[in-house]
Amino acid sequence: MAEKLERALSPQSLEVIDESHHHAGHSGSRPDGESHFRIRISATALDGLSRVNQHRKVNEVLADELKTRVHALAIEVAKTS
């Protein structure tokens, strides 16, 4: 996911955090993990967009992952300036 976000958005900062262990046994969790993630990102490409459009843009980049292995994605966007 980090690689895709780097290529698509050229972020100034990026953290992709696997939080799956917090959701073990919950709906959508997988025994092998990697189902629940938090993304913290700061990217000029997201500046000036509404929160909804920022999230849409990130979701578009990660569309394949969201269709298959990722059950939940929390997105935190920080301004670049």
C-alpha positions in Angstrom: 0.0 0.0 0.0 2.8 2.4 0.9 4.4 1.9 -2.5 1.1 2.6 -4.4 0.5 5.8 -2.3 4.1 6.9 -2.8 3.8 6.5 -6.6 0.3 8.1 -6.9 0.5 11.0 -4.4 4.2 11.7 -3.8 3.5 12.3 -0.1 5.8 14.5 2.1 5.1 12.0 4.9 3.4 8.6 5.0 2.7 6.0 7.7 0.9 2.8 6.9 0.1 1.1 10.2 -1.3 -2.5 10.4 -3.9 -2.4 13.3 -5.3 -5.9 12.6 -4.2 -7.2 16.0 -6.6 -4.8 17.6 -9.5 -6.4 15.7 -8.8 -10.1 16.1 -12.1 -12.0 16.2 -14.1 -9.0 14.9 -16.1 -9.1 11.6 -13.8 -8.8 8.6 -10.6 -9.8 10.5 -8.5 -12.5 9.0 -6.4 -15.1 10.9 -3.3 -14.0 9.1 -3.9 -10.3 9.8 -3.5 -7.4 7.4 -7.2 -6.6 7.4 -7.3 -3.3 9.3 -5.0 -0.4 8.6 -4.5 3.3 9.5 -2.9 5.6 7.0 -1.3 8.9 8.1 -0.4 11.0 5.1 0.6 14.5 4.2 0.6 15.2 0.4 0.3 18.3 -1.7 -2.0 16.3 -4.0 -4.5 16.2 -1.1 -4.2 19.9 0.0 -7.3 22.0 -0.7 -9.6 19.0 -1.1 -12.5 18.4 1.3 -12.0 15.6 3.7 -14.4 13.4 1.7 -12.4 14.0 -1.5 -9.1 13.3 0.3 -10.4 10.0 1.4 -11.9 9.2 -2.0 -8.5 9.9 -3.6 -6.7 7.5 -1.2 -9.4 4.9 -1.6 -9.1 5.1 -5.4 -5.3 4.4 -5.2 -6.0 1.4 -2.9 -9.1 0.2 -4.7 -7.7 -3.3 -5.4 -6.7 -3.8 -1.7 -10.1 -2.6 -0.5 -11.9 -5.0 -2.8 -9.8 -8.0 -1.5 -7.8 -8.1 1.7 -8.4 -4.8 3.5 -11.6 -4.7 5.6 -11.1 -1.4 7.3 -9.0 1.7 6.5 -8.7 4.7 8.7 -7.2 7.8 7.0 -5.6 10.8 8.7 -4.6 13.6 6.4 -2.3 16.4 7.5 -1.7 19.6 5.6 1.7 19.9 3.9 2.3 23.6 5.0 
